Amino acid sequence: MAKELEFIKGVDKLHAFYTEHVRMLAHAYDLSDEDAARILDRFDFKNVSRSILAPARVDLFAAPPEL
């Protein structure tokens, strides 16, 4: 069970980093988080459209997490 839990923790960390990169990309295109979420939802990126509206969970400038 410990192996599976560590796997889930790793996926959670990767998802958080991915979400922050999507948020930065939206800002690079001068889109607000809300506008980006609507666009993503329209193209069936449902998970990330919800995630970018939540507060950031990672600091992209911090050292990468150990998996």
Rosetta blueprint (number, residue, H / E / L):
1 M L
2 A H
3 K H
4 E H
5 L H
6 E H
7 F H
8 I H
9 K H
10 G H
11 V H
12 D H
13 K H
14 L H
15 H H
16 A H
17 F H
18 Y H
19 T H
20 E H
21 H H
22 V H
23 R H
24 M H
25 L H
26 A H
27 H H
28 A H
29 Y L
30 D L
31 L L
32 S L
33 D H
34 E H
35 D H
36 A H
37 A H
38 R H
39 I H
40 L H
41 D H
42 R H
43 F L
44 D L
45 F L
46 K H
47 N H
48 V H
49 S H
50 R H
51 S H
52 I L
53 L L
54 A L
55 P L
56 A L
57 R L
58 V L
59 D L
60 L L
61 F L
62 A L
63 A L
64 P L
65 P L
66 E L
67 L L
